[in-house]
Amino acid sequence: MPKYLLIMRGTDESNAAMMADIDEMMATTRQFIEEMVKAGVLLAAEGLDDPGQGVVVDFSGEAPVVTDGPYGETKELFGGFFLLDVASKQEAVEWAKRVPAARGSKVEVRRVPGSDEVPQVDR
């Protein structure tokens, strides 16, 4: 079966709304994860630390430049993911529609190509 990545994207406003009621959000998220486990579709799930704790390595110039977070002009921050093993894109979308999320958040659904789909280089 194909794999799909549900990428959690939030804004400063949606992240603040989520943090305002973090206990309820965490309980709802745990329940959602349990439902995916029972359905046999969850392969992995992780949340990410505050973007202010990260760095960006920029390859725009001749040498990589490292900049501490938070990142300027970022409208949507990648906050975590769910990796699912489902039969179709539509099934992944149906799970994405059930993700506990604060108003203003988005969930991006992306297929993960299998190793047989990645171009092979003969050596």
Secondary structure, DSSP 8 states (H G I E B T S, - for coil): --EEEEEEEE-HHHHHHHHHTHHHHHHHHHHHHHHHHHHT-EEEEEE---GGG-EEEE-SSSS-EEEESS-TT-SSEEEEEEEEE-S-HHHHHHHHTTS---TT-EEEEEEE--GGGS-----
